[in-house]
Structures are given as C-alpha cells and as structure tokens.
Amino acid sequence: MTMDSPSMLVVEDYYDVYRNVTGPADGGAIIVANTIQRSNGVWEGSYTITGNVIFDLPASAYDENTYPFLETFITKGGSTASICLPGQANFVMEPSDCSGAGYEGDGGDPDPVDPQVLSYSYAFEDLYPEMGDYDFNDIVLDIATTYNRANNNAIESVEIEITLATVGATKQIGAGLRLMGVAQSDIASITFVDPNNMRSTLSGSLFDASTYESGTTSAAVIPLFGDAHKVYNDQYDYQRRLILNTAAANAITPYTMKIVLVMADQSKTNPMISMENMDFFIGFAGALNKRTEVHLFEWIANATPNGEVYADGAAEVAIGGRYTWAVCVPGIFTYPKEGVTITEAYPDFTGWAANRTTNQEWYTNPEQDLVYTRK
C-alpha cells in the first residue's frame, strides 16, 4: 500500500498489521483503525513500513498482549512512522468526498489516561551455574511499567514499579536493573519512590549504594537492593535468612519501590526503555572474583562491569537447551512451591526451555497443587 501526502485510510473493522506500507517522505499520511490484530493470531511475520505514516489506534491496542509487539511495530524498516491515541495526531485532512469526515488532531486531552501499564514477573535461581532445586522462587520480582506521555504522544517519563515478591533462598542476594543500549546521558533525571527503604540495603553490599553503578555510562545499571532478606527486617530477623513466601510458613507482605525516569529526549513516541532491553538481574557472593550475576537467557553470558558470569560454561549449557536460571513471563507469575522443580509445576516448561519457539505459553498451565498461592 502506497500513501501520498496528505492521505488517510480509515479501517472500519480491524487492521491486519502485516502490511507493507510506503508513506510520503514529505508531509504525512494517517491510518485510523478501531483495532489491530493478526489475521492468523500469530504476532510474527514480515512487513516493511517506510515514510511518514501515523497510526491512530485505540487504547485497546496498548494492552499487555499487543503492546510488546507495538514497541517494534512501526520501527520496522527504519521508518519515521508514529503511533497516537484516537484524535491526537498532529495531522489535518479536510473533509471531502474522498476523505469523508476528514481528520483534525485536537492535540490530545490535557490529562490523558495512559493505558500503557505493562506487567511482568522475573523469577531467578540462585545456584547458578549448578541446576540446584530448580524451583525458580529464590528471587521473584513483579514489574509494572507505565509510560507517561505528552499531548503529542511523546514519552516524557517512564515509571517502573518493582515488587520483591519472594525470597526463596538462604544466602544474601541483591538485584539491579541494567538498561541495555540506554546510556546515562539518555536519562535526564531519576527519582526513587522507596517507602520501605529497599535501597537502604545497598550499603555495605556487593552493589553500589548510588543512583548508577560505576563504569556503566553506556548501559546504565541501577542498583535496586543489596540484601533481599534485609528488605523485610521489620517482618523477620534478616540475619536468620529464612525462606520467605514460598511455603505456608514465613509469609511476608511484599514491598514495592518505584523508579521514575525522565527522558532526555522528550520527542520520541517509541519507548527507549521497554521489556526488550530491561535486564533485571540478581547478584551474590560466589566463587568468582566479582559478584556472581544471574541474567535472563538473552544476556546470560554478559555481565555488568561490576559482576561476572560463568561465560565459558553456563552459556553453552543454556544454549544447549538444558538449563536456564532466570525467566520473564507476562503478568504475575505463580511460581513453584519450595523444592518443587519448575518442570514438575509447569509440564510445558521443558519443551520451551529446549526450543523457545514452542510451548511459549507454558506459564499458563501449572499443576495447581505444586505452585504457591499468593496472599
């Protein structure tokens, strides 16, 4: 489909996203759709978008099921396309027999409701590089990301809520967030909303007690907490290092902190920070010279400057499909009970760990009596 300037396409039913679109190099064109979907239900495929094309999409297009796809949707082919909420595009097309009612962007509501709140859980094993008990409840972080947008749909700030849901370990463990491909200079300011003083546990730990860790200017690393047990010292004596929230005993009320990142570039409509480049990881004192780090499969052999990984062994094992030590799933993860392997609690997990193009919704099919019921 080729669109001149100005031109408009109004899709009355749904827009199938896998369309090659060539927009104008000068001026603009707009596609208005009531919803987006993939006709075969699979959010994978080949397409190219070039030129200045605006996609006017409803709030329903930004839900947690479709938005991870939208993050890369309009950047395919290096286009200058953009996405906006209904009626908020910086675009005008006069009414005519061709364009019907036309389009005149109103600049958006002064206080628009942002529908882009995305929730994920990260679950970690702490006996890396050994298999351990493989129950993926040593550290579980629940993450909720919100993009605050200006009236022109540009992202002004990103809010990341981080809940330490469980500590199913007996060793001191800290955690951090590395923003892959995001330099400290890309962030104008960072604010911590930390009512339970999670970051106070950074002092004297293996993590820097600072806004950013040293030596991480090109990929900002933000320390979160230095001692997961100490976070809950007002509920349990952290020096006893109990296993928390993985069995009926020793239940805790999870604490949440928030990071607010104000972007240096206030003109972008595509998120610079997304689940695609948020590298949440844990660190502890292991056999290596620096802290031992556990990352998702994507970065399993890529430590931060202040940590180390078993790059010569663990990566090969993981790539071989045998083990992984961290997983990220949409929504709130119902993790295995203490001592129950994830392969027992989630029978579809084994197939996914061996081949990540299969069993991609393994986390939706637990053995209910083998997973922990959150309070």
N, C-alpha and C positions, 0 to 999 in steps of 0.2 A: 504494500500500500504506500503510495506516494502522496504527500500532502504539501500543497503550496501555502503561501502566506498572503492573507490570513485564510485559514480554513478550519472547519470544525466537523467532527464526527460525533454524533450522539447515538449511543448504543442503548437501545430500549430494553434488551434482555440482559445478556452478560457479555463481557469482553473476554474472548479467549486470548490469554496473554502471549501465546506463542505465535506472534505475527511479526513479519518483517515490516518495519515502518521507516520510511525515509521522510524526514521533515525538512523544512526550509533552513538554509544556512543563515538567512537574514529574516527578521520578523519572527513569526511564530504560528503554530497550529495547536489545536486542542482536541483531545479525545475525552468525552464525557461518558462515563459508564455507571450504571446502577450497581454493578458488582463485577468482580473479576473472578475467573475460575479457569481451570484447565479442563477441556472437554473430556479427557480420559482420566481426570482425577489425579494425575501424577505431575508434581511440580518440578519437572525436569524436561529439558528439550533445547532445541537450537532456534535462535532467532537473533535478529540484529535491529537495534534502534539507532538511527543517526539523525542529527539535526535538532532543531529547537521544537520539541514536542512536549506539551503539557498534558499530564493525565489527571483529570478531575475525578477523584474517587471518593466514595462514601466512607464513613467511619468504619463500617463493617469490613472494609478491605484491610484495615490495620489490626485485625485481631491476631492472637498469638499463633494461629495456624498459618495465616498467609503472610504476615509481615516479615518473618525471616526471609521469605522469598522476595518480597518487595525491596528489601535492602539492596539487592543486587539487580533487580529487575531492569531499572531504567539506565543503569550504567553499562549495560552490555553494548559492546562496540564502541565505547568511549564517547557516548553521545552527550549532548548538553540538555537532555530531557530533564523533566522535573515532575514531582507529584504534589498535589494540593488537595485540601478538603473541598467539598462542594461549594462552588461560587466564589472561591477565594483566589483564583488565578489572576495574575497580572496580565489580563488578556481582554480585548474588546473586539466583538464582531457584531456589526449592526444587523438588526432583523431584516430578513429578506425572504423571497420565495425559496431561495436555496437553503439559507441557514435557519429558517423558521423563526423562533423567538430570539435568536441571536445569543450572545453571551457578553456580560459586562461584570467583571470581577468587582466585588464590593470591598476588597481589602481584608475580609475576614471579620469575625466577631471580635470586639475589643478584649473579651475574656473567653477565648475559645476553649471548649472542653477537649483535652488531649486524650484520644483513645488509645494511644500507643503505650500501654503498660505491658511489658513482656516478662513472663515469669519462667524461671528455670531452676533446677537444682543440680549442684555439683556434689558428687559422692566420691570419697577417697579411701584407698587402702594405704596403711602406713608401714607395712613390712616390705615395701619395695627395697631391693629388686626380687625378694622371695615372694612366693604366692601367698603365704600367710593363711588366715582363715577365710579370706576372700568374701567377706560379708558386706563390704562397701558401706560401712557405717562408722569408720574411725573418725572422719570429719564429714559432715554434710552441711553444705551452705545453700540456703534458699536465696535466690537472687530475683529482684524485681527492678526492671529498668524502665524509666519514664523519660520521654523526650519532650522538653518544653519548647514550644515553637512560637515564633513571632507571627504577626498577622499575615506576612507573606510566606508562611510555612517554613521559613528558615529556622534551623535548630539553634536556639540560644544557649541552652544548658542541658545537661544530662544528669538525671538523678539515679543513683544505683543504691538500692536497699539491700543490705547483706544481713541475713539471719543465720547465726550459728545454731543449727537445729539439734545437733548431736555430737557427743564426744565419746565415741566407742573405742577409745584407746587408753592406755595407761602410761604413756610417755608424754613429755612436753612437746606440743605441736603448735606451730604458728602458721599464719597464712598471709598471702599477699595477692595483689592483682597487678598483672603486667598487661599493658595496653600495647599490643603488637602493632608496630607501624605508626604509633602515635607518640610524637616527641613531647617533652615537657613544654616546649615553646608553642605547641598547638593548643595548650590549655591556658587560658588567661588567669583563672583562679580555681582553687579547690577548697571546699568547705566540708568539714566533718560534723555531722549531727550524731553525737555518740552519748546518749543519755545514761548508758550503763558502763561507760568508760572502758570499752573493749580495747581501745588503743593504748590505754594506760599500761597494759600488759606487755607492750613492746619494750619497755625499759629493761635493760639487762638481758634481753633475749637474743636470739640469732637474727632478728630483724632489726633494721634501723628504726629508732624512735624519732621519725621525721616524716615530713609530707611525702617525699620521694626517697627511695633508696639511692645511695651514692653510686655513681657510674652508670646511671640508667637514663641519660638525657634523650637518647634516640628512640627508646621504647620505655616509656615511663613505668616504673614499678612503685606501686602504692602499698606500703605495709598496712595490714589490717589488724592483726593481733599477734602477740608473741607467745601466748600460753593459753590454749583453749580452756583448760581446766580453771585457770585463774580468773577467766572471764566470769565464772559462776561461783566465785569465792563467797558471795553473800548467800548462796543457797547450799553449798557444800564446801568443806575444807579442801581447797585445791591441792594441798600437799599430800593428801591421801590418794589423789589421782584415780578417782572412781570412774567407772564406765557409766556414762550418763545418757539417758533417753534411748537405750537400745533394748531394755527389758522392763519388766513391771517395776522392779526396784530402781531407786535413784533417778526418778523422773525430775526434769527441770522445766522451768518456764523459759523458752528460748528468748534471747536478746537480739535486738536489731540495731544496726547502725546505718547511717546513710552518708553517701559521698555525693556532693553536688559539684559537678564540673562545668565551669563556664568556658565555652569555646572561644578561642582567639579569633577565629574566622566566623563571623555571625551571618554569613551569606549562604551557607550550604544547606540544602534541603535533604541531602542524603546523610545518614548518620556516619560520622567519623569513628564513633565508638559503638560497637554492636556486639552481639554474641559471637560474631565471626572472629573478632580479634580480642575479646576479653579472655585473658589467660589467667584464670584463678588457679592458684597452686598452693600446696602446703609444704612446710619445711621443718626439719627436725635434725637433731644431732645423730648422725650415722657414722659409718666407717670412713667417710670421705673427709678431705681436709676442710672443706667448707660445709655449710649445712646441706643435707641431702634434700633434694626437691622432688616432688611428685607433680607432674603436669598431665593434662589430657594427652591422648594419643597423638594429636596433631603436633604437640611440642614436647614429646616425651624425651627427646634427645637434645633439647635446647634449654639449658639452664639460664638463670639470670646471672649477672656478673658477680653476685654475692653468694651463689649457690653452685652445686654440682649435681650431675646426674650420672647414672651408670651408662653412659652413651655407647660403650663398647660391648655391652651385654644386654641390657634391658630393652633397648630399641629393637635389636634383632629378634628377641623373643616376642615382643609385642607385634612386630610386623609379621612374624610368622603365624600370628593368629592365636597364640596360646594364652597370653595374659594381657590384661590392661589393668592399670592401677587407679584410674580416675574415669568417671563417666559424667556426662551432662545430658539431662533429659528435660523436655518441656514440662512446665507445671511444677507441682510439688511431688517430689519423689517419695514413694512409700518404700523405704529401704528394708532390707532383711533384718530379722531379729539377730541378736548377738550369737555368733557362732554358726549361723546358717549361711551357707555359701550362696552367692547370687545366682549360681546355676541351678540350685535347688529351689530358691524362691521365685526365680524367673526362668522357666524352662526354655524360653526362646532366646535367652541371652547368649548361649553357647554359639548358636548359628550366627548371630550378629557379630560377636567378637571375632569369629573366624573370617567373616565376609560381610563387610558393613553395607553392602547393597541389599542384604536380605534381613528379614526379621527386624526392620527398622522401628517398629512399634513394640519391641519386646517388653518395654516398661509398662505397658497397658494390661499385661496378662500375668499377674502374680498368683502364686499359691497363697491364698488369704491367711491360712494358719501359720505361714512361715515369715510373714512380714510384720513389722512393728506398727501398731496402731497409734498414730499421733494423738496427743491430748488436745 
